[in-house]
Amino acid sequence: MFDPKVKLSKKVLDKARVASQILGCATVEEFIEKTIETEADKVMAQTGSKELSPAEVEDVAKQLQGLGYID
């Protein structure tokens, strides 16, 4: 199996590295995963549901892409 890959700009990755150090995360990947999970939970809470339809999952992905979290 393969690990998912996400492209980030150098500027965003540098910010994430600094933030991860400030918060005491073991790795920048840990910080990014926690951040994306938190933001995804917020989006899902807005729908009033923890279970999303495939169309809603696509909408969340588009929102995260628009925010620059994923390509």
mmCIF file of the N, C-alpha and C atoms, coordinates in Angstrom:
data_MODEL
# 
_entry.id   MODEL 
# 
loop_
_atom_site.group_PDB 
_atom_site.id 
_atom_site.type_symbol 
_atom_site.label_atom_id 
_atom_site.label_alt_id 
_atom_site.label_comp_id 
_atom_site.label_asym_id 
_atom_site.label_entity_id 
_atom_site.label_seq_id 
_atom_site.pdbx_PDB_ins_code 
_atom_site.Cartn_x 
_atom_site.Cartn_y 
_atom_site.Cartn_z 
_atom_site.occupancy 
_atom_site.B_iso_or_equiv 
_atom_site.pdbx_formal_charge 
_atom_site.auth_seq_id 
_atom_site.auth_comp_id 
_atom_site.auth_asym_id 
_atom_site.auth_atom_id 
_atom_site.pdbx_PDB_model_num 
ATOM 1   N N  . MET A 1 1  ? 0.848   -1.183 0.000  1.00 0.00 ? 1  MET A N  1 
ATOM 2   C CA . MET A 1 1  ? 0.000   0.000  0.000  1.00 0.00 ? 1  MET A CA 1 
ATOM 3   C C  . MET A 1 1  ? 0.888   1.238  0.000  1.00 0.00 ? 1  MET A C  1 
ATOM 4   N N  . PHE A 1 2  ? 0.363   2.337  -0.460 1.00 0.00 ? 2  PHE A N  1 
ATOM 5   C CA . PHE A 1 2  ? 1.147   3.560  -0.549 1.00 0.00 ? 2  PHE A CA 1 
ATOM 6   C C  . PHE A 1 2  ? 0.601   4.614  0.406  1.00 0.00 ? 2  PHE A C  1 
ATOM 7   N N  . ASP A 1 3  ? 1.464   5.545  0.774  1.00 0.00 ? 3  ASP A N  1 
ATOM 8   C CA . ASP A 1 3  ? 1.043   6.659  1.604  1.00 0.00 ? 3  ASP A CA 1 
ATOM 9   C C  . ASP A 1 3  ? 0.556   7.781  0.703  1.00 0.00 ? 3  ASP A C  1 
ATOM 10  N N  . PRO A 1 4  ? -0.529  8.464  1.121  1.00 0.00 ? 4  PRO A N  1 
ATOM 11  C CA . PRO A 1 4  ? -0.993  9.605  0.329  1.00 0.00 ? 4  PRO A CA 1 
ATOM 12  C C  . PRO A 1 4  ? 0.061   10.707 0.307  1.00 0.00 ? 4  PRO A C  1 
ATOM 13  N N  . LYS A 1 5  ? 0.113   11.434 -0.769 1.00 0.00 ? 5  LYS A N  1 
ATOM 14  C CA . LYS A 1 5  ? 1.041   12.555 -0.911 1.00 0.00 ? 5  LYS A CA 1 
ATOM 15  C C  . LYS A 1 5  ? 0.240   13.832 -1.093 1.00 0.00 ? 5  LYS A C  1 
ATOM 16  N N  . VAL A 1 6  ? 0.688   14.885 -0.434 1.00 0.00 ? 6  VAL A N  1 
ATOM 17  C CA . VAL A 1 6  ? 0.058   16.195 -0.568 1.00 0.00 ? 6  VAL A CA 1 
ATOM 18  C C  . VAL A 1 6  ? 1.163   17.194 -0.857 1.00 0.00 ? 6  VAL A C  1 
ATOM 19  N N  . LYS A 1 7  ? 0.980   18.006 -1.896 1.00 0.00 ? 7  LYS A N  1 
ATOM 20  C CA . LYS A 1 7  ? 1.963   19.022 -2.233 1.00 0.00 ? 7  LYS A CA 1 
ATOM 21  C C  . LYS A 1 7  ? 1.629   20.308 -1.500 1.00 0.00 ? 7  LYS A C  1 
ATOM 22  N N  . LEU A 1 8  ? 2.634   20.908 -0.894 1.00 0.00 ? 8  LEU A N  1 
ATOM 23  C CA . LEU A 1 8  ? 2.482   22.184 -0.208 1.00 0.00 ? 8  LEU A CA 1 
ATOM 24  C C  . LEU A 1 8  ? 3.542   23.136 -0.743 1.00 0.00 ? 8  LEU A C  1 
ATOM 25  N N  . SER A 1 9  ? 3.191   24.404 -0.761 1.00 0.00 ? 9  SER A N  1 
ATOM 26  C CA . SER A 1 9  ? 4.198   25.389 -1.150 1.00 0.00 ? 9  SER A CA 1 
ATOM 27  C C  . SER A 1 9  ? 5.264   25.451 -0.056 1.00 0.00 ? 9  SER A C  1 
ATOM 28  N N  . LYS A 1 10 ? 6.447   25.904 -0.409 1.00 0.00 ? 10 LYS A N  1 
ATOM 29  C CA . LYS A 1 10 ? 7.537   26.026 0.563  1.00 0.00 ? 10 LYS A CA 1 
ATOM 30  C C  . LYS A 1 10 ? 7.129   26.955 1.703  1.00 0.00 ? 10 LYS A C  1 
ATOM 31  N N  . LYS A 1 11 ? 6.433   28.035 1.372  1.00 0.00 ? 11 LYS A N  1 
ATOM 32  C CA . LYS A 1 11 ? 6.005   29.010 2.378  1.00 0.00 ? 11 LYS A CA 1 
ATOM 33  C C  . LYS A 1 11 ? 5.076   28.360 3.411  1.00 0.00 ? 11 LYS A C  1 
ATOM 34  N N  . VAL A 1 12 ? 4.103   27.595 2.936  1.00 0.00 ? 12 VAL A N  1 
ATOM 35  C CA . VAL A 1 12 ? 3.160   26.937 3.846  1.00 0.00 ? 12 VAL A CA 1 
ATOM 36  C C  . VAL A 1 12 ? 3.872   25.869 4.670  1.00 0.00 ? 12 VAL A C  1 
ATOM 37  N N  . LEU A 1 13 ? 4.744   25.104 4.042  1.00 0.00 ? 13 LEU A N  1 
ATOM 38  C CA . LEU A 1 13 ? 5.483   24.065 4.766  1.00 0.00 ? 13 LEU A CA 1 
ATOM 39  C C  . LEU A 1 13 ? 6.381   24.677 5.835  1.00 0.00 ? 13 LEU A C  1 
ATOM 40  N N  . ASP A 1 14 ? 7.032   25.785 5.532  1.00 0.00 ? 14 ASP A N  1 
ATOM 41  C CA . ASP A 1 14 ? 7.871   26.456 6.524  1.00 0.00 ? 14 ASP A CA 1 
ATOM 42  C C  . ASP A 1 14 ? 7.042   26.930 7.718  1.00 0.00 ? 14 ASP A C  1 
ATOM 43  N N  . LYS A 1 15 ? 5.868   27.494 7.440  1.00 0.00 ? 15 LYS A N  1 
ATOM 44  C CA . LYS A 1 15 ? 4.971   27.921 8.523  1.00 0.00 ? 15 LYS A CA 1 
ATOM 45  C C  . LYS A 1 15 ? 4.538   26.728 9.365  1.00 0.00 ? 15 LYS A C  1 
ATOM 46  N N  . ALA A 1 16 ? 4.209   25.630 8.696  1.00 0.00 ? 16 ALA A N  1 
ATOM 47  C CA . ALA A 1 16 ? 3.782   24.425 9.409  1.00 0.00 ? 16 ALA A CA 1 
ATOM 48  C C  . ALA A 1 16 ? 4.909   23.885 10.282 1.00 0.00 ? 16 ALA A C  1 
ATOM 49  N N  . ARG A 1 17 ? 6.147   23.941 9.796  1.00 0.00 ? 17 ARG A N  1 
ATOM 50  C CA . ARG A 1 17 ? 7.291   23.483 10.601 1.00 0.00 ? 17 ARG A CA 1 
ATOM 51  C C  . ARG A 1 17 ? 7.432   24.309 11.873 1.00 0.00 ? 17 ARG A C  1 
ATOM 52  N N  . VAL A 1 18 ? 7.345   25.623 11.732 1.00 0.00 ? 18 VAL A N  1 
ATOM 53  C CA . VAL A 1 18 ? 7.464   26.509 12.894 1.00 0.00 ? 18 VAL A CA 1 
ATOM 54  C C  . VAL A 1 18 ? 6.324   26.238 13.867 1.00 0.00 ? 18 VAL A C  1 
ATOM 55  N N  . ALA A 1 19 ? 5.101   26.174 13.354 1.00 0.00 ? 19 ALA A N  1 
ATOM 56  C CA . ALA A 1 19 ? 3.941   25.937 14.211 1.00 0.00 ? 19 ALA A CA 1 
ATOM 57  C C  . ALA A 1 19 ? 4.038   24.585 14.916 1.00 0.00 ? 19 ALA A C  1 
ATOM 58  N N  . SER A 1 20 ? 4.519   23.577 14.210 1.00 0.00 ? 20 SER A N  1 
ATOM 59  C CA . SER A 1 20 ? 4.637   22.250 14.820 1.00 0.00 ? 20 SER A CA 1 
ATOM 60  C C  . SER A 1 20 ? 5.652   22.254 15.949 1.00 0.00 ? 20 SER A C  1 
ATOM 61  N N  . GLN A 1 21 ? 6.719   23.022 15.795 1.00 0.00 ? 21 GLN A N  1 
ATOM 62  C CA . GLN A 1 21 ? 7.710   23.137 16.867 1.00 0.00 ? 21 GLN A CA 1 
ATOM 63  C C  . GLN A 1 21 ? 7.138   23.874 18.066 1.00 0.00 ? 21 GLN A C  1 
ATOM 64  N N  . ILE A 1 22 ? 6.389   24.937 17.805 1.00 0.00 ? 22 ILE A N  1 
ATOM 65  C CA . ILE A 1 22 ? 5.782   25.709 18.884 1.00 0.00 ? 22 ILE A CA 1 
ATOM 66  C C  . ILE A 1 22 ? 4.829   24.835 19.696 1.00 0.00 ? 22 ILE A C  1 
ATOM 67  N N  . LEU A 1 23 ? 4.047   24.006 18.999 1.00 0.00 ? 23 LEU A N  1 
ATOM 68  C CA . LEU A 1 23 ? 3.083   23.148 19.681 1.00 0.00 ? 23 LEU A CA 1 
ATOM 69  C C  . LEU A 1 23 ? 3.696   21.872 20.242 1.00 0.00 ? 23 LEU A C  1 
ATOM 70  N N  . GLY A 1 24 ? 4.947   21.617 19.913 1.00 0.00 ? 24 GLY A N  1 
ATOM 71  C CA . GLY A 1 24 ? 5.626   20.442 20.442 1.00 0.00 ? 24 GLY A CA 1 
ATOM 72  C C  . GLY A 1 24 ? 5.271   19.148 19.740 1.00 0.00 ? 24 GLY A C  1 
ATOM 73  N N  . CYS A 1 25 ? 4.841   19.244 18.498 1.00 0.00 ? 25 CYS A N  1 
ATOM 74  C CA . CYS A 1 25 ? 4.543   18.035 17.724 1.00 0.00 ? 25 CYS A CA 1 
ATOM 75  C C  . CYS A 1 25 ? 5.853   17.318 17.397 1.00 0.00 ? 25 CYS A C  1 
ATOM 76  N N  . ALA A 1 26 ? 5.771   16.010 17.318 1.00 0.00 ? 26 ALA A N  1 
ATOM 77  C CA . ALA A 1 26 ? 6.962   15.210 17.021 1.00 0.00 ? 26 ALA A CA 1 
ATOM 78  C C  . ALA A 1 26 ? 7.462   15.462 15.601 1.00 0.00 ? 26 ALA A C  1 
ATOM 79  N N  . THR A 1 27 ? 6.533   15.668 14.672 1.00 0.00 ? 27 THR A N  1 
ATOM 80  C CA . THR A 1 27 ? 6.901   15.900 13.281 1.00 0.00 ? 27 THR A CA 1 
ATOM 81  C C  . THR A 1 27 ? 5.965   16.941 12.673 1.00 0.00 ? 27 THR A C  1 
ATOM 82  N N  . VAL A 1 28 ? 6.389   17.525 11.569 1.00 0.00 ? 28 VAL A N  1 
ATOM 83  C CA . VAL A 1 28 ? 5.529   18.462 10.853 1.00 0.00 ? 28 VAL A CA 1 
ATOM 84  C C  . VAL A 1 28 ? 4.322   17.713 10.282 1.00 0.00 ? 28 VAL A C  1 
ATOM 85  N N  . GLU A 1 29 ? 4.506   16.449 9.910  1.00 0.00 ? 29 GLU A N  1 
ATOM 86  C CA . GLU A 1 29 ? 3.401   15.652 9.393  1.00 0.00 ? 29 GLU A CA 1 
ATOM 87  C C  . GLU A 1 29 ? 2.311   15.479 10.447 1.00 0.00 ? 29 GLU A C  1 
ATOM 88  N N  . GLU A 1 30 ? 2.724   15.266 11.705 1.00 0.00 ? 30 GLU A N  1 
ATOM 89  C CA . GLU A 1 30 ? 1.759   15.140 12.801 1.00 0.00 ? 30 GLU A CA 1 
ATOM 90  C C  . GLU A 1 30 ? 0.943   16.425 12.934 1.00 0.00 ? 30 GLU A C  1 
ATOM 91  N N  . PHE A 1 31 ? 1.618   17.562 12.882 1.00 0.00 ? 31 PHE A N  1 
ATOM 92  C CA . PHE A 1 31 ? 0.926   18.852 12.974 1.00 0.00 ? 31 PHE A CA 1 
ATOM 93  C C  . PHE A 1 31 ? -0.060  19.031 11.822 1.00 0.00 ? 31 PHE A C  1 
ATOM 94  N N  . ILE A 1 32 ? 0.389   18.744 10.609 1.00 0.00 ? 32 ILE A N  1 
ATOM 95  C CA . ILE A 1 32 ? -0.463  18.918 9.432  1.00 0.00 ? 32 ILE A CA 1 
ATOM 96  C C  . ILE A 1 32 ? -1.673  17.996 9.515  1.00 0.00 ? 32 ILE A C  1 
ATOM 97  N N  . GLU A 1 33 ? -1.460  16.745 9.911  1.00 0.00 ? 33 GLU A N  1 
ATOM 98  C CA . GLU A 1 33 ? -2.572  15.804 10.026 1.00 0.00 ? 33 GLU A CA 1 
ATOM 99  C C  . GLU A 1 33 ? -3.590  16.283 11.059 1.00 0.00 ? 33 GLU A C  1 
ATOM 100 N N  . LYS A 1 34 ? -3.116  16.732 12.222 1.00 0.00 ? 34 LYS A N  1 
ATOM 101 C CA . LYS A 1 34 ? -4.022  17.232 13.263 1.00 0.00 ? 34 LYS A CA 1 
ATOM 102 C C  . LYS A 1 34 ? -4.787  18.457 12.767 1.00 0.00 ? 34 LYS A C  1 
ATOM 103 N N  . THR A 1 35 ? -4.102  19.349 12.063 1.00 0.00 ? 35 THR A N  1 
ATOM 104 C CA . THR A 1 35 ? -4.731  20.568 11.567 1.00 0.00 ? 35 THR A CA 1 
ATOM 105 C C  . THR A 1 35 ? -5.813  20.249 10.536 1.00 0.00 ? 35 THR A C  1 
ATOM 106 N N  . ILE A 1 36 ? -5.498  19.382 9.598  1.00 0.00 ? 36 ILE A N  1 
ATOM 107 C CA . ILE A 1 36 ? -6.482  19.021 8.576  1.00 0.00 ? 36 ILE A CA 1 
ATOM 108 C C  . ILE A 1 36 ? -7.660  18.289 9.208  1.00 0.00 ? 36 ILE A C  1 
ATOM 109 N N  . GLU A 1 37 ? -7.392  17.407 10.156 1.00 0.00 ? 37 GLU A N  1 
ATOM 110 C CA . GLU A 1 37 ? -8.480  16.697 10.824 1.00 0.00 ? 37 GLU A CA 1 
ATOM 111 C C  . GLU A 1 37 ? -9.400  17.677 11.557 1.00 0.00 ? 37 GLU A C  1 
ATOM 112 N N  . THR A 1 38 ? -8.808  18.650 12.246 1.00 0.00 ? 38 THR A N  1 
ATOM 113 C CA . THR A 1 38 ? -9.597  19.655 12.962 1.00 0.00 ? 38 THR A CA 1 
ATOM 114 C C  . THR A 1 38 ? -10.467 20.445 11.998 1.00 0.00 ? 38 THR A C  1 
ATOM 115 N N  . GLU A 1 39 ? -9.882  20.893 10.896 1.00 0.00 ? 39 GLU A N  1 
ATOM 116 C CA . GLU A 1 39 ? -10.638 21.667 9.910  1.00 0.00 ? 39 GLU A CA 1 
ATOM 117 C C  . GLU A 1 39 ? -11.713 20.818 9.240  1.00 0.00 ? 39 GLU A C  1 
ATOM 118 N N  . ALA A 1 40 ? -11.409 19.556 8.955  1.00 0.00 ? 40 ALA A N  1 
ATOM 119 C CA . ALA A 1 40 ? -12.404 18.669 8.345  1.00 0.00 ? 40 ALA A CA 1 
ATOM 120 C C  . ALA A 1 40 ? -13.567 18.438 9.316  1.00 0.00 ? 40 ALA A C  1 
ATOM 121 N N  . ASP A 1 41 ? -13.264 18.287 10.608 1.00 0.00 ? 41 ASP A N  1 
ATOM 122 C CA . ASP A 1 41 ? -14.317 18.134 11.618 1.00 0.00 ? 41 ASP A CA 1 
ATOM 123 C C  . ASP A 1 41 ? -15.223 19.358 11.656 1.00 0.00 ? 41 ASP A C  1 
ATOM 124 N N  . LYS A 1 42 ? -14.635 20.549 11.525 1.00 0.00 ? 42 LYS A N  1 
ATOM 125 C CA . LYS A 1 42 ? -15.437 21.777 11.501 1.00 0.00 ? 42 LYS A CA 1 
ATOM 126 C C  . LYS A 1 42 ? -16.378 21.782 10.306 1.00 0.00 ? 42 LYS A C  1 
ATOM 127 N N  . VAL A 1 43 ? -15.862 21.415 9.145  1.00 0.00 ? 43 VAL A N  1 
ATOM 128 C CA . VAL A 1 43 ? -16.688 21.381 7.937  1.00 0.00 ? 43 VAL A CA 1 
ATOM 129 C C  . VAL A 1 43 ? -17.806 20.362 8.100  1.00 0.00 ? 43 VAL A C  1 
ATOM 130 N N  . MET A 1 44 ? -17.476 19.195 8.630  1.00 0.00 ? 44 MET A N  1 
ATOM 131 C CA . MET A 1 44 ? -18.472 18.152 8.818  1.00 0.00 ? 44 MET A CA 1 
ATOM 132 C C  . MET A 1 44 ? -19.508 18.560 9.857  1.00 0.00 ? 44 MET A C  1 
ATOM 133 N N  . ALA A 1 45 ? -19.103 19.282 10.886 1.00 0.00 ? 45 ALA A N  1 
ATOM 134 C CA . ALA A 1 45 ? -20.041 19.735 11.911 1.00 0.00 ? 45 ALA A CA 1 
ATOM 135 C C  . ALA A 1 45 ? -21.045 20.715 11.316 1.00 0.00 ? 45 ALA A C  1 
ATOM 136 N N  . GLN A 1 46 ? -20.626 21.477 10.331 1.00 0.00 ? 46 GLN A N  1 
ATOM 137 C CA . GLN A 1 46 ? -21.530 22.421 9.675  1.00 0.00 ? 46 GLN A CA 1 
ATOM 138 C C  . GLN A 1 46 ? -22.661 21.696 8.954  1.00 0.00 ? 46 GLN A C  1 
ATOM 139 N N  . THR A 1 47 ? -22.424 20.465 8.541  1.00 0.00 ? 47 THR A N  1 
ATOM 140 C CA . THR A 1 47 ? -23.456 19.696 7.855  1.00 0.00 ? 47 THR A CA 1 
ATOM 141 C C  . THR A 1 47 ? -24.372 19.011 8.860  1.00 0.00 ? 47 THR A C  1 
ATOM 142 N N  . GLY A 1 48 ? -23.979 18.998 10.138 1.00 0.00 ? 48 GLY A N  1 
ATOM 143 C CA . GLY A 1 48 ? -24.776 18.349 11.167 1.00 0.00 ? 48 GLY A CA 1 
ATOM 144 C C  . GLY A 1 48 ? -24.657 16.842 11.133 1.00 0.00 ? 48 GLY A C  1 
ATOM 145 N N  . SER A 1 49 ? -23.623 16.337 10.498 1.00 0.00 ? 49 SER A N  1 
ATOM 146 C CA . SER A 1 49 ? -23.474 14.897 10.352 1.00 0.00 ? 49 SER A CA 1 
ATOM 147 C C  . SER A 1 49 ? -22.007 14.509 10.388 1.00 0.00 ? 49 SER A C  1 
ATOM 148 N N  . LYS A 1 50 ? -21.726 13.355 10.964 1.00 0.00 ? 50 LYS A N  1 
ATOM 149 C CA . LYS A 1 50 ? -20.371 12.803 10.926 1.00 0.00 ? 50 LYS A CA 1 
ATOM 150 C C  . LYS A 1 50 ? -20.202 11.888 9.713  1.00 0.00 ? 50 LYS A C  1 
ATOM 151 N N  . GLU A 1 51 ? -21.294 11.443 9.132  1.00 0.00 ? 51 GLU A N  1 
ATOM 152 C CA . GLU A 1 51 ? -21.257 10.605 7.939  1.00 0.00 ? 51 GLU A CA 1 
ATOM 153 C C  . GLU A 1 51 ? -21.552 11.481 6.724  1.00 0.00 ? 51 GLU A C  1 
ATOM 154 N N  . LEU A 1 52 ? -20.651 11.466 5.775  1.00 0.00 ? 52 LEU A N  1 
ATOM 155 C CA . LEU A 1 52 ? -20.828 12.290 4.577  1.00 0.00 ? 52 LEU A CA 1 
ATOM 156 C C  . LEU A 1 52 ? -21.101 11.416 3.365  1.00 0.00 ? 52 LEU A C  1 
ATOM 157 N N  . SER A 1 53 ? -21.913 11.949 2.484  1.00 0.00 ? 53 SER A N  1 
ATOM 158 C CA . SER A 1 53 ? -22.151 11.271 1.217  1.00 0.00 ? 53 SER A CA 1 
ATOM 159 C C  . SER A 1 53 ? -20.920 11.468 0.330  1.00 0.00 ? 53 SER A C  1 
ATOM 160 N N  . PRO A 1 54 ? -20.799 10.681 -0.724 1.00 0.00 ? 54 PRO A N  1 
ATOM 161 C CA . PRO A 1 54 ? -19.661 10.880 -1.638 1.00 0.00 ? 54 PRO A CA 1 
ATOM 162 C C  . PRO A 1 54 ? -19.598 12.309 -2.192 1.00 0.00 ? 54 PRO A C  1 
ATOM 163 N N  . ALA A 1 55 ? -20.754 12.909 -2.460 1.00 0.00 ? 55 ALA A N  1 
ATOM 164 C CA . ALA A 1 55 ? -20.771 14.282 -2.980 1.00 0.00 ? 55 ALA A CA 1 
ATOM 165 C C  . ALA A 1 55 ? -20.250 15.248 -1.914 1.00 0.00 ? 55 ALA A C  1 
ATOM 166 N N  . GLU A 1 56 ? -20.611 15.008 -0.651 1.00 0.00 ? 56 GLU A N  1 
ATOM 167 C CA . GLU A 1 56 ? -20.137 15.876 0.437  1.00 0.00 ? 56 GLU A CA 1 
ATOM 168 C C  . GLU A 1 56 ? -18.634 15.712 0.652  1.00 0.00 ? 56 GLU A C  1 
ATOM 169 N N  . VAL A 1 57 ? -18.144 14.483 0.514  1.00 0.00 ? 57 VAL A N  1 
ATOM 170 C CA . VAL A 1 57 ? -16.703 14.248 0.631  1.00 0.00 ? 57 VAL A CA 1 
ATOM 171 C C  . VAL A 1 57 ? -15.976 15.020 -0.454 1.00 0.00 ? 57 VAL A C  1 
ATOM 172 N N  . GLU A 1 58 ? -16.528 15.020 -1.650 1.00 0.00 ? 58 GLU A N  1 
ATOM 173 C CA . GLU A 1 58 ? -15.921 15.766 -2.753 1.00 0.00 ? 58 GLU A CA 1 
ATOM 174 C C  . GLU A 1 58 ? -15.941 17.262 -2.468 1.00 0.00 ? 58 GLU A C  1 
ATOM 175 N N  . ASP A 1 59 ? -17.050 17.758 -1.894 1.00 0.00 ? 59 ASP A N  1 
ATOM 176 C CA . ASP A 1 59 ? -17.137 19.177 -1.530 1.00 0.00 ? 59 ASP A CA 1 
ATOM 177 C C  . ASP A 1 59 ? -16.085 19.548 -0.487 1.00 0.00 ? 59 ASP A C  1 
ATOM 178 N N  . VAL A 1 60 ? -15.887 18.686 0.506  1.00 0.00 ? 60 VAL A N  1 
ATOM 179 C CA . VAL A 1 60 ? -14.872 18.931 1.529  1.00 0.00 ? 60 VAL A CA 1 
ATOM 180 C C  . VAL A 1 60 ? -13.490 18.967 0.886  1.00 0.00 ? 60 VAL A C  1 
ATOM 181 N N  . ALA A 1 61 ? -13.241 18.025 -0.006 1.00 0.00 ? 61 ALA A N  1 
ATOM 182 C CA . ALA A 1 61 ? -11.949 17.987 -0.697 1.00 0.00 ? 61 ALA A CA 1 
ATOM 183 C C  . ALA A 1 61 ? -11.733 19.267 -1.500 1.00 0.00 ? 61 ALA A C  1 
ATOM 184 N N  . LYS A 1 62 ? -12.784 19.751 -2.161 1.00 0.00 ? 62 LYS A N  1 
ATOM 185 C CA . LYS A 1 62 ? -12.662 20.988 -2.936 1.00 0.00 ? 62 LYS A CA 1 
ATOM 186 C C  . LYS A 1 62 ? -12.392 22.179 -2.018 1.00 0.00 ? 62 LYS A C  1 
ATOM 187 N N  . GLN A 1 63 ? -13.037 22.203 -0.842 1.00 0.00 ? 63 GLN A N  1 
ATOM 188 C CA . GLN A 1 63 ? -12.803 23.290 0.108  1.00 0.00 ? 63 GLN A CA 1 
ATOM 189 C C  . GLN A 1 63 ? -11.358 23.253 0.609  1.00 0.00 ? 63 GLN A C  1 
ATOM 190 N N  . LEU A 1 64 ? -10.870 22.060 0.943  1.00 0.00 ? 64 LEU A N  1 
ATOM 191 C CA . LEU A 1 64 ? -9.487  21.942 1.409  1.00 0.00 ? 64 LEU A CA 1 
ATOM 192 C C  . LEU A 1 64 ? -8.505  22.316 0.305  1.00 0.00 ? 64 LEU A C  1 
ATOM 193 N N  . GLN A 1 65 ? -8.847  21.957 -0.922 1.00 0.00 ? 65 GLN A N  1 
ATOM 194 C CA . GLN A 1 65 ? -7.999  22.309 -2.063 1.00 0.00 ? 65 GLN A CA 1 
ATOM 195 C C  . GLN A 1 65 ? -7.992  23.836 -2.233 1.00 0.00 ? 65 GLN A C  1 
ATOM 196 N N  . GLY A 1 66 ? -9.155  24.439 -2.112 1.00 0.00 ? 66 GLY A N  1 
ATOM 197 C CA . GLY A 1 66 ? -9.252  25.894 -2.234 1.00 0.00 ? 66 GLY A CA 1 
ATOM 198 C C  . GLY A 1 66 ? -8.461  26.625 -1.156 1.00 0.00 ? 66 GLY A C  1 
ATOM 199 N N  . LEU A 1 67 ? -8.356  26.000 0.018  1.00 0.00 ? 67 LEU A N  1 
ATOM 200 C CA . LEU A 1 67 ? -7.573  26.585 1.100  1.00 0.00 ? 67 LEU A CA 1 
ATOM 201 C C  . LEU A 1 67 ? -6.076  26.307 0.949  1.00 0.00 ? 67 LEU A C  1 
ATOM 202 N N  . GLY A 1 68 ? -5.734  25.461 -0.027 1.00 0.00 ? 68 GLY A N  1 
ATOM 203 C CA . GLY A 1 68 ? -4.331  25.162 -0.272 1.00 0.00 ? 68 GLY A CA 1 
ATOM 204 C C  . GLY A 1 68 ? -3.796  23.993 0.527  1.00 0.00 ? 68 GLY A C  1 
ATOM 205 N N  . TYR A 1 69 ? -4.689  23.247 1.217  1.00 0.00 ? 69 TYR A N  1 
ATOM 206 C CA . TYR A 1 69 ? -4.235  22.104 2.001  1.00 0.00 ? 69 TYR A CA 1 
ATOM 207 C C  . TYR A 1 69 ? -3.901  20.893 1.142  1.00 0.00 ? 69 TYR A C  1 
ATOM 208 N N  . ILE A 1 70 ? -4.600  20.740 0.020  1.00 0.00 ? 70 ILE A N  1 
ATOM 209 C CA . ILE A 1 70 ? -4.340  19.618 -0.878 1.00 0.00 ? 70 ILE A CA 1 
ATOM 210 C C  . ILE A 1 70 ? -4.346  20.098 -2.313 1.00 0.00 ? 70 ILE A C  1 
ATOM 211 N N  . ASP A 1 71 ? -3.696  19.326 -3.199 1.00 0.00 ? 71 ASP A N  1 
ATOM 212 C CA . ASP A 1 71 ? -3.683  19.641 -4.630 1.00 0.00 ? 71 ASP A CA 1 
ATOM 213 C C  . ASP A 1 71 ? -4.736  18.843 -5.341 1.00 0.00 ? 71 ASP A C  1 
# 
